[in-house]
């Protein structure tokens, strides 16, 4: 994954958190998503390397760095300033129903995961 693809990937995840994207529940998520969500949310540990991602968040095409940087910045601002009211009530594609706090924790861990990946 290039830096530009990572920015697009992070934006897609934030779009899910604010309800701009509403992907259907994954079958595996229906089976074990609640359990895995509990493991991810239980402490401040970072996401593990090679953590699987939802197919809707995969970015395979080339992206323009500056455009994706601006897109991510705008989504982060919207997410942060909007508070609980901006979080979707649509279930996460894998984890299922999420509270605004869970959306916030997941977005922090996800951003941190990819920033570490690129040494930022």
Buried (B, 14 or more C-beta within 10 A) or exposed (E): BEBBBBBBBBBBBBBBBBEEBEBEBBEEBEEEBEEBBEEBBEEEEEBEEEEEBBEBBEBEEEBEBEEBBEBBEEBBEBBEEEEEEBBBEBBBBBBBEBEBEBBBBBBEBBBBBBEEEEEE
